[in-house]
Amino acid sequence: MATARPTSVEEEPLGALVGRLGTDVRRIVQAEMRLLQIRTLAGIDAVRSTGFGLAVGLVLALGGVGAVVAGLILLMAFWIPAWMAALVVGGALVAVGGVIAGAELRVLRGRLGEAVAPIELEVPRGG
């Protein structure tokens, strides 16, 4: 004679409910671990790509800026004292560098925000 299978949660034996609870908790923990891994890797990639671009831009700019700065100061020294020409050119370079660094930091904040934004996951139900 075959035994009837319970049709609702209220009719299931306590042992089966506890077993299913353990399975569900394990699935939830595994899903959270996968989500943490995805978010961490996305954050690292955002920092790496933006940081690399910022570093390359700064290194290339430094090489060219040195020659351009010297040339501009020498050119301006025909009309104003050399020390004043150096201050004008240096101030302009600081302003341009600040704008570029600010733009890169906004990009970095946006990418990090995307990396830690809530993600909807579908968790399978039942067993």
DSSP file (Angstrom, degrees, kcal/mol; ACC not computed):
  #  RESIDUE AA STRUCTURE BP1 BP2  ACC     N-H-->O    O-->H-N    N-H-->O    O-->H-N    TCO  KAPPA ALPHA  PHI   PSI    X-CA   Y-CA   Z-CA
    1    1 A M              0   0    0      0, 0.0     2,-0.2     0, 0.0     0, 0.0   0.000 360.0 360.0 360.0 127.1    0.0    0.0    0.0
    2    2 A A        -     0   0    0      1,-0.1     2,-0.3     0, 0.0     0, 0.0  -0.565 360.0-125.1 -82.8 142.2    1.5    3.3   -1.1
    3    3 A T        -     0   0    0     -2,-0.2     2,-0.2     1,-0.1    -1,-0.1  -0.636  26.5-112.1 -86.9 146.1    1.6    6.2    1.4
    4    4 A A        -     0   0    0     -2,-0.3    -1,-0.1     1,-0.1     3,-0.0  -0.554  27.6-126.5 -77.8 138.2    0.0    9.5    0.4
    5    5 A R        -     0   0    0     -2,-0.2     7,-0.1     1,-0.1    -1,-0.1  -0.657  32.4-102.2 -83.9 138.3    2.4   12.4   -0.1
    6    6 A P        -     0   0    0      0, 0.0    -1,-0.1     0, 0.0     6,-0.1  -0.316  27.2-157.9 -60.6 142.5    1.5   15.6    1.9
    7    7 A T        +     0   0    0     -3,-0.0     2,-0.3     1,-0.0    -2,-0.0   0.602  68.1  33.7-100.9 -13.1   -0.1   18.2   -0.2
    8    8 A S  S >> S-     0   0    0      1,-0.1     3,-0.9     0, 0.0     4,-0.7  -0.916  82.4-108.5-138.8 166.2    0.7   21.3    1.8
    9    9 A V  G >4 S+     0   0    0     -2,-0.3     3,-0.8     1,-0.3     8,-0.1   0.855 116.5  60.6 -62.4 -35.0    3.4   22.7    4.0
   10   10 A E  G 34 S+     0   0    0      1,-0.2    -1,-0.3    -3,-0.0     0, 0.0   0.798 106.6  46.4 -63.6 -27.3    1.2   22.2    7.1
   11   11 A E  G <4 S+     0   0    0     -3,-0.9    -1,-0.2     2,-0.1    -2,-0.2   0.572  89.6 105.0 -92.1 -10.5    1.0   18.5    6.4
   12   12 A E  S << S-     0   0    0     -3,-0.8    -7,-0.0    -4,-0.7     2,-0.0  -0.416  80.0-105.3 -71.7 145.6    4.8   18.0    5.8
   13   13 A P     >  -     0   0    0      0, 0.0     4,-1.8     0, 0.0     3,-0.3  -0.355  26.4-116.9 -66.9 152.5    6.8   16.3    8.6
   14   14 A L  H  > S+     0   0    0      1,-0.2     4,-2.5     2,-0.2     5,-0.2   0.862 113.3  57.6 -59.3 -39.0    9.0   18.6   10.6
   15   15 A G  H  > S+     0   0    0      1,-0.2     4,-2.2     2,-0.2    -1,-0.2   0.890 106.4  48.6 -60.7 -40.4   12.1   16.8    9.5
   16   16 A A  H  > S+     0   0    0     -3,-0.3     4,-2.4     2,-0.2    -1,-0.2   0.891 111.2  50.2 -67.8 -39.1   11.4   17.5    5.8
   17   17 A L  H  X S+     0   0    0     -4,-1.8     4,-2.3     2,-0.2    -2,-0.2   0.911 111.1  48.3 -64.7 -42.2   10.7   21.2    6.6
   18   18 A V  H  X S+     0   0    0     -4,-2.5     4,-2.2     2,-0.2    -2,-0.2   0.904 111.6  50.6 -65.0 -41.0   14.0   21.5    8.5
   19   19 A G  H  X S+     0   0    0     -4,-2.2     4,-1.8     1,-0.2    -2,-0.2   0.911 112.0  46.6 -62.3 -43.1   15.8   19.8    5.6
   20   20 A R  H  X S+     0   0    0     -4,-2.4     4,-2.6     2,-0.2    -2,-0.2   0.863 109.4  55.0 -67.5 -35.7   14.3   22.1    3.1
   21   21 A L  H  X S+     0   0    0     -4,-2.3     4,-2.6     2,-0.2     5,-0.2   0.918 107.4  49.9 -62.2 -43.5   15.1   25.1    5.3
   22   22 A G  H  X S+     0   0    0     -4,-2.2     4,-2.2     1,-0.2    -2,-0.2   0.906 111.7  48.3 -61.3 -41.6   18.7   24.1    5.3
   23   23 A T  H  X S+     0   0    0     -4,-1.8     4,-2.3     2,-0.2    -2,-0.2   0.913 112.2  48.7 -64.6 -43.7   18.8   23.7    1.5
   24   24 A D  H  X S+     0   0    0     -4,-2.6     4,-2.3     2,-0.2    -2,-0.2   0.912 111.2  49.5 -64.2 -42.5   17.1   27.1    1.1
   25   25 A V  H  X S+     0   0    0     -4,-2.6     4,-2.6     1,-0.2    -1,-0.2   0.910 110.3  51.4 -62.9 -42.1   19.5   28.8    3.5
   26   26 A R  H  X S+     0   0    0     -4,-2.2     4,-2.4    -5,-0.2    -1,-0.2   0.919 110.3  48.8 -61.5 -43.4   22.5   27.3    1.6
   27   27 A R  H  X S+     0   0    0     -4,-2.3     4,-2.4     2,-0.2    -2,-0.2   0.902 111.4  49.6 -62.6 -41.5   21.1   28.5   -1.7
   28   28 A I  H  X S+     0   0    0     -4,-2.3     4,-2.4     2,-0.2    -2,-0.2   0.926 111.6  48.0 -64.2 -44.5   20.6   32.0   -0.3
   29   29 A V  H  X S+     0   0    0     -4,-2.6     4,-2.3     1,-0.2    -2,-0.2   0.912 112.3  49.4 -63.4 -42.2   24.2   32.1    1.1
   30   30 A Q  H  X S+     0   0    0     -4,-2.4     4,-2.2     2,-0.2    -1,-0.2   0.905 111.1  49.5 -63.5 -41.1   25.6   30.9   -2.2
   31   31 A A  H  X S+     0   0    0     -4,-2.4     4,-2.3     1,-0.2    -2,-0.2   0.903 111.2  49.4 -65.0 -40.7   23.7   33.5   -4.1
   32   32 A E  H  X S+     0   0    0     -4,-2.4     4,-2.5     2,-0.2    -2,-0.2   0.884 110.0  51.2 -65.4 -38.1   24.9   36.3   -1.8
   33   33 A M  H  X S+     0   0    0     -4,-2.3     4,-2.2     2,-0.2    -2,-0.2   0.905 110.4  48.6 -66.0 -40.9   28.5   35.1   -2.2
   34   34 A R  H  X S+     0   0    0     -4,-2.2     4,-2.5     2,-0.2    -2,-0.2   0.913 111.8  50.0 -63.6 -41.8   28.2   35.2   -6.0
   35   35 A L  H  X S+     0   0    0     -4,-2.3     4,-2.6     2,-0.2     5,-0.2   0.912 110.3  49.6 -62.9 -43.7   26.7   38.7   -5.8
   36   36 A L  H  X S+     0   0    0     -4,-2.5     4,-2.5     1,-0.2    -1,-0.2   0.906 111.6  49.2 -61.7 -42.2   29.5   39.9   -3.5
   37   37 A Q  H  X S+     0   0    0     -4,-2.2     4,-2.5     2,-0.2     5,-0.2   0.919 111.6  48.7 -63.8 -44.3   32.1   38.4   -5.9
   38   38 A I  H  X S+     0   0    0     -4,-2.5     4,-2.3     1,-0.2    -2,-0.2   0.930 113.9  45.9 -62.2 -46.1   30.4   40.1   -8.9
   39   39 A R  H  X S+     0   0    0     -4,-2.6     4,-2.3     2,-0.2    -1,-0.2   0.897 112.6  50.2 -65.7 -40.4   30.3   43.4   -7.2
   40   40 A T  H  X S+     0   0    0     -4,-2.5     4,-2.4    -5,-0.2    -2,-0.2   0.939 112.3  46.5 -64.3 -46.7   33.8   43.2   -5.9
   41   41 A L  H  X S+     0   0    0     -4,-2.5     4,-2.5     1,-0.2    -1,-0.2   0.890 111.8  51.7 -63.6 -38.9   35.2   42.4   -9.4
   42   42 A A  H  X S+     0   0    0     -4,-2.3     4,-2.1    -5,-0.2    -1,-0.2   0.903 111.0  48.1 -64.3 -40.6   33.2   45.1  -11.0
   43   43 A G  H  X S+     0   0    0     -4,-2.3     4,-2.2     2,-0.2    -2,-0.2   0.905 111.8  48.9 -65.5 -42.0   34.5   47.7   -8.5
   44   44 A I  H  X S+     0   0    0     -4,-2.4     4,-2.8     1,-0.2    -2,-0.2   0.910 111.2  50.3 -64.6 -42.3   38.1   46.5   -9.0
   45   45 A D  H  X S+     0   0    0     -4,-2.5     4,-2.7     2,-0.2     5,-0.3   0.898 109.9  50.7 -62.9 -40.1   37.7   46.7  -12.8
   46   46 A A  H  X S+     0   0    0     -4,-2.1     4,-2.1     2,-0.2     5,-0.3   0.928 114.1  43.5 -63.9 -44.8   36.3   50.2  -12.6
   47   47 A V  H  X S+     0   0    0     -4,-2.2     4,-2.8     2,-0.2     5,-0.3   0.923 115.2  49.8 -66.0 -43.4   39.2   51.4  -10.4
   48   48 A R  H  X S+     0   0    0     -4,-2.8     4,-2.4    -5,-0.2     5,-0.2   0.941 114.2  42.5 -62.6 -49.1   41.7   49.6  -12.6
   49   49 A S  H  X S+     0   0    0     -4,-2.7     4,-1.9     2,-0.2    -1,-0.2   0.917 120.1  41.8 -68.2 -42.5   40.5   51.0  -15.9
   50   50 A T  H  X S+     0   0    0     -4,-2.1     4,-2.3    -5,-0.3    -2,-0.2   0.913 115.9  49.4 -71.0 -41.7   40.0   54.5  -14.7
   51   51 A G  H  X S+     0   0    0     -4,-2.8     4,-2.5    -5,-0.3    -2,-0.2   0.893 110.9  50.2 -64.0 -39.7   43.2   54.6  -12.7
   52   52 A F  H  X S+     0   0    0     -4,-2.4     4,-2.6    -5,-0.3     5,-0.2   0.929 111.5  47.9 -64.6 -45.3   45.2   53.3  -15.6
   53   53 A G  H  X S+     0   0    0     -4,-1.9     4,-2.2     1,-0.2    -2,-0.2   0.893 112.4  49.3 -62.1 -40.4   43.7   55.9  -18.0
   54   54 A L  H  X S+     0   0    0     -4,-2.3     4,-2.2     2,-0.2    -1,-0.2   0.919 112.2  47.7 -65.0 -44.1   44.4   58.7  -15.5
   55   55 A A  H  X S+     0   0    0     -4,-2.5     4,-2.5     2,-0.2     5,-0.2   0.918 112.5  48.3 -64.8 -44.2   48.0   57.6  -14.9
   56   56 A V  H  X S+     0   0    0     -4,-2.6     4,-2.4     1,-0.2     5,-0.3   0.924 111.9  50.4 -62.6 -43.5   48.7   57.3  -18.7
   57   57 A G  H  X S+     0   0    0     -4,-2.2     4,-2.1    -5,-0.2    -1,-0.2   0.902 111.8  47.4 -61.0 -41.9   47.2   60.7  -19.3
   58   58 A L  H  X S+     0   0    0     -4,-2.2     4,-2.2     2,-0.2    -2,-0.2   0.909 112.1  48.8 -68.0 -41.7   49.3   62.3  -16.6
   59   59 A V  H  X S+     0   0    0     -4,-2.5     4,-1.5     2,-0.2    -2,-0.2   0.933 114.4  45.1 -64.9 -45.5   52.6   60.7  -17.7
   60   60 A L  H  X S+     0   0    0     -4,-2.4     4,-1.7     1,-0.2     5,-0.2   0.900 113.2  51.1 -64.5 -40.0   52.1   61.7  -21.3
   61   61 A A  H  X S+     0   0    0     -4,-2.1     4,-2.8    -5,-0.3     5,-0.2   0.882 104.7  57.0 -65.8 -37.5   51.0   65.2  -20.3
   62   62 A L  H  X S+     0   0    0     -4,-2.2     4,-1.6     1,-0.2    -1,-0.2   0.903 105.7  49.9 -62.6 -41.2   54.1   65.7  -18.1
   63   63 A G  H  X S+     0   0    0     -4,-1.5     4,-0.9     1,-0.2    -1,-0.2   0.942 118.6  36.8 -63.1 -48.5   56.5   65.0  -20.9
   64   64 A G  H  X S+     0   0    0     -4,-1.7     4,-2.3     1,-0.2     5,-0.2   0.849 111.8  59.3 -73.5 -34.4   54.9   67.4  -23.3
   65   65 A V  H  X S+     0   0    0     -4,-2.8     4,-3.1    -5,-0.2     5,-0.3   0.869  97.7  60.4 -65.1 -36.0   54.0   70.0  -20.8
   66   66 A G  H  X S+     0   0    0     -4,-1.6     4,-1.8    -5,-0.2    -1,-0.2   0.929 110.5  39.8 -57.7 -46.4   57.6   70.5  -19.8
   67   67 A A  H  X S+     0   0    0     -4,-0.9     4,-2.3     2,-0.2    -1,-0.2   0.905 117.1  48.8 -70.3 -42.1   58.6   71.6  -23.2
   68   68 A V  H  X S+     0   0    0     -4,-2.3     4,-2.8     2,-0.2     5,-0.2   0.906 110.2  51.8 -65.7 -40.7   55.5   73.7  -23.9
   69   69 A V  H  X S+     0   0    0     -4,-3.1     4,-2.7     2,-0.2     5,-0.2   0.940 110.3  47.8 -61.1 -47.7   55.8   75.4  -20.5
   70   70 A A  H  X S+     0   0    0     -4,-1.8     4,-2.3    -5,-0.3    -1,-0.2   0.923 113.7  48.0 -60.4 -44.0   59.4   76.4  -21.2
   71   71 A G  H  X S+     0   0    0     -4,-2.3     4,-2.3     2,-0.2    -2,-0.2   0.913 112.4  47.7 -64.2 -43.4   58.5   77.7  -24.6
   72   72 A L  H  X S+     0   0    0     -4,-2.8     4,-2.9     2,-0.2     5,-0.2   0.910 112.0  49.8 -64.4 -42.1   55.6   79.7  -23.4
   73   73 A I  H  X S+     0   0    0     -4,-2.7     4,-1.6    -5,-0.2    -1,-0.2   0.925 112.4  47.3 -63.9 -43.0   57.5   81.2  -20.6
   74   74 A L  H  < S+     0   0    0     -4,-2.3     4,-0.3    -5,-0.2    -1,-0.2   0.891 113.8  48.5 -64.8 -38.8   60.4   82.2  -23.0
   75   75 A L  H >< S+     0   0    0     -4,-2.3     3,-1.3     1,-0.2     4,-0.3   0.933 112.9  46.4 -66.2 -45.8   57.9   83.6  -25.5
   76   76 A M  H >X S+     0   0    0     -4,-2.9     4,-2.5     1,-0.3     3,-1.6   0.756  96.2  75.2 -69.2 -23.5   56.0   85.6  -22.8
   77   77 A A  T 3< S+     0   0    0     -4,-1.6    -1,-0.3     1,-0.3     5,-0.2   0.652  82.9  69.4 -65.3 -13.9   59.3   86.9  -21.4
   78   78 A F  T <4 S+     0   0    0     -3,-1.3    -1,-0.3    -4,-0.3    -2,-0.2   0.823 115.0  23.6 -69.0 -30.2   59.5   89.2  -24.4
   79   79 A W  T <4 S+     0   0    0     -3,-1.6    -2,-0.2    -4,-0.3    -1,-0.1   0.747 130.4  25.2-109.0 -31.4   56.6   91.3  -23.1
   80   80 A I  S  < S-     0   0    0     -4,-2.5    -1,-0.2     1,-0.1     5,-0.1  -0.874  97.3 -76.0-130.2 163.6   56.5   90.7  -19.3
   81   81 A P     >  -     0   0    0      0, 0.0     4,-2.2     0, 0.0     3,-0.4  -0.256  43.7-118.8 -58.5 148.3   59.1   89.7  -16.7
   82   82 A A  H  > S+     0   0    0      1,-0.2     4,-2.4     2,-0.2     5,-0.2   0.861 112.5  55.5 -59.3 -38.6   60.0   86.0  -16.9
   83   83 A W  H  > S+     0   0    0      1,-0.2     4,-1.7     2,-0.2    -1,-0.2   0.889 109.2  47.3 -63.8 -37.7   58.8   85.3  -13.3
   84   84 A M  H  > S+     0   0    0     -3,-0.4     4,-2.3     2,-0.2    -1,-0.2   0.885 110.3  52.3 -70.4 -38.4   55.4   86.7  -14.2
   85   85 A A  H  X S+     0   0    0     -4,-2.2     4,-2.4     1,-0.2     5,-0.3   0.903 108.0  52.1 -62.3 -40.7   55.2   84.6  -17.4
   86   86 A A  H  X S+     0   0    0     -4,-2.4     4,-2.5     1,-0.2    -1,-0.2   0.898 109.7  48.9 -63.2 -40.5   56.1   81.5  -15.3
   87   87 A L  H  X S+     0   0    0     -4,-1.7     4,-2.4     2,-0.2    -2,-0.2   0.900 111.7  48.7 -66.2 -40.9   53.2   82.3  -12.9
   88   88 A V  H  X S+     0   0    0     -4,-2.3     4,-2.0     2,-0.2    -2,-0.2   0.951 115.9  42.2 -64.7 -49.2   50.7   82.8  -15.7
   89   89 A V  H  X S+     0   0    0     -4,-2.4     4,-2.2     1,-0.2    -2,-0.2   0.921 115.4  50.0 -65.6 -43.9   51.6   79.6  -17.5
   90   90 A G  H  X S+     0   0    0     -4,-2.5     4,-2.2    -5,-0.3    -1,-0.2   0.905 110.1  50.4 -61.8 -41.9   51.8   77.6  -14.3
   91   91 A G  H  X S+     0   0    0     -4,-2.4     4,-2.0     1,-0.2    -1,-0.2   0.896 109.9  50.4 -63.2 -40.5   48.4   78.8  -13.1
   92   92 A A  H  X S+     0   0    0     -4,-2.0     4,-2.3     1,-0.2    -1,-0.2   0.904 110.4  49.9 -64.4 -40.2   46.8   77.9  -16.4
   93   93 A L  H  X S+     0   0    0     -4,-2.2     4,-2.6     1,-0.2    -2,-0.2   0.893 108.7  51.8 -66.1 -39.3   48.3   74.4  -16.3
   94   94 A V  H  X S+     0   0    0     -4,-2.2     4,-2.2     2,-0.2    -1,-0.2   0.913 110.4  49.6 -62.1 -41.8   47.0   73.9  -12.8
   95   95 A A  H  X S+     0   0    0     -4,-2.0     4,-1.9     2,-0.2    -2,-0.2   0.931 112.7  45.6 -63.6 -46.2   43.5   74.9  -13.9
   96   96 A V  H  X S+     0   0    0     -4,-2.3     4,-2.2     1,-0.2    -2,-0.2   0.919 112.9  50.7 -64.2 -43.4   43.5   72.6  -16.9
   97   97 A G  H  X S+     0   0    0     -4,-2.6     4,-2.6     1,-0.2    -1,-0.2   0.879 108.3  52.8 -62.2 -37.7   44.9   69.7  -14.8
   98   98 A G  H  X S+     0   0    0     -4,-2.2     4,-2.3    -5,-0.2    -1,-0.2   0.888 108.4  50.0 -64.6 -39.3   42.2   70.2  -12.2
   99   99 A V  H  X S+     0   0    0     -4,-1.9     4,-2.1     2,-0.2    -2,-0.2   0.925 112.8  46.4 -64.8 -44.6   39.5   70.0  -14.8
  100  100 A I  H  X S+     0   0    0     -4,-2.2     4,-2.2     2,-0.2    -2,-0.2   0.937 113.7  47.5 -64.7 -46.6   40.8   66.8  -16.2
  101  101 A A  H  X S+     0   0    0     -4,-2.6     4,-2.2     1,-0.2    -1,-0.2   0.897 111.3  52.2 -62.7 -39.8   41.3   65.2  -12.8
  102  102 A G  H  X S+     0   0    0     -4,-2.3     4,-1.9    -5,-0.2    -1,-0.2   0.899 108.6  50.4 -62.5 -40.5   37.8   66.2  -11.7
  103  103 A A  H  X S+     0   0    0     -4,-2.1     4,-1.9     1,-0.2    -2,-0.2   0.918 110.8  48.5 -64.5 -42.8   36.3   64.7  -14.9
  104  104 A E  H  X S+     0   0    0     -4,-2.2     4,-2.4     1,-0.2    -1,-0.2   0.875 109.4  52.9 -65.7 -36.6   38.1   61.4  -14.3
  105  105 A L  H  X S+     0   0    0     -4,-2.2     4,-2.5     2,-0.2    -1,-0.2   0.874 107.2  52.0 -67.5 -35.5   37.0   61.3  -10.6
  106  106 A R  H  X S+     0   0    0     -4,-1.9     4,-2.2     2,-0.2    -2,-0.2   0.906 110.0  49.3 -64.7 -40.2   33.4   61.8  -11.7
  107  107 A V  H  X S+     0   0    0     -4,-1.9     4,-2.4     2,-0.2    -2,-0.2   0.925 111.1  49.9 -62.6 -44.0   33.8   58.8  -14.1
  108  108 A L  H  X S+     0   0    0     -4,-2.4     4,-2.5     1,-0.2     5,-0.2   0.922 110.0  49.7 -61.7 -45.1   35.3   56.7  -11.3
  109  109 A R  H  X S+     0   0    0     -4,-2.5     4,-2.2     1,-0.2    -1,-0.2   0.896 111.0  50.7 -61.5 -39.7   32.4   57.6   -8.9
  110  110 A G  H  X S+     0   0    0     -4,-2.2     4,-1.9     2,-0.2    -2,-0.2   0.918 111.9  46.1 -64.2 -43.4   29.9   56.7  -11.6
  111  111 A R  H  X S+     0   0    0     -4,-2.4     4,-1.9     2,-0.2    -2,-0.2   0.891 112.9  49.2 -68.2 -38.7   31.5   53.3  -12.3
  112  112 A L  H  X S+     0   0    0     -4,-2.5     4,-1.5     2,-0.2    -1,-0.2   0.887 109.0  53.9 -67.3 -36.4   31.8   52.5   -8.6
  113  113 A G  H  < S+     0   0    0     -4,-2.2     4,-0.5    -5,-0.2    -2,-0.2   0.896 109.1  48.2 -62.2 -40.1   28.2   53.4   -8.1
  114  114 A E  H >< S+     0   0    0     -4,-1.9     3,-0.7     1,-0.2    -1,-0.2   0.869 108.0  56.1 -65.6 -36.3   27.2   51.0  -10.9
  115  115 A A  H 3< S+     0   0    0     -4,-1.9    -1,-0.2     1,-0.2    -2,-0.2   0.824 114.7  36.5 -68.4 -30.7   29.3   48.3   -9.3
  116  116 A V  T 3< S+     0   0    0     -4,-1.5    -1,-0.2    -3,-0.1    -2,-0.2   0.322  88.1 121.5-106.0   8.1   27.6   48.5   -5.9
  117  117 A A  S <  S-     0   0    0     -3,-0.7    -3,-0.0    -4,-0.5    -4,-0.0  -0.374  76.7 -88.5 -67.8 148.8   24.0   49.1   -7.2
  118  118 A P        -     0   0    0      0, 0.0     2,-0.4     0, 0.0    -1,-0.1  -0.291  42.6-153.8 -59.0 141.5   21.4   46.6   -6.2
  119  119 A I        -     0   0    0     -3,-0.1     2,-0.5     2,-0.0   -84,-0.0  -0.972  11.0-132.0-121.3 131.7   21.0   43.7   -8.5
  120  120 A E        -     0   0    0     -2,-0.4     2,-0.4     2,-0.0     0, 0.0  -0.719  28.5-174.0 -82.5 123.9   17.8   41.7   -8.9
  121  121 A L        -     0   0    0     -2,-0.5     2,-0.7     2,-0.0   -90,-0.0  -0.945  22.2-134.8-119.0 141.0   18.5   38.0   -8.8
  122  122 A E        -     0   0    0     -2,-0.4    -2,-0.0     2,-0.0     0, 0.0  -0.852  20.8-161.7 -93.5 119.3   16.0   35.2   -9.4
  123  123 A V        -     0   0    0     -2,-0.7   -95,-0.0     1,-0.0     2,-0.0  -0.890  22.3-119.3-102.1 124.3   16.4   32.5   -6.8
  124  124 A P        -     0   0    0      0, 0.0     2,-0.3     0, 0.0   -97,-0.0  -0.348  29.4-142.3 -62.4 139.5   14.9   29.2   -7.6
  125  125 A R        +     0   0    0     -2,-0.0  -101,-0.0     2,-0.0     0, 0.0  -0.729  54.4   7.6-103.1 152.8   12.1   28.1   -5.2
  126  126 A G              0   0    0     -2,-0.3     0, 0.0     1,-0.2     0, 0.0  -0.059 360.0 360.0  74.1-176.5   11.4   24.6   -4.0
  127  127 A G              0   0    0      0, 0.0    -1,-0.2     0, 0.0    -2,-0.0   0.380 360.0 360.0-127.3 360.0   13.4   21.6   -4.5
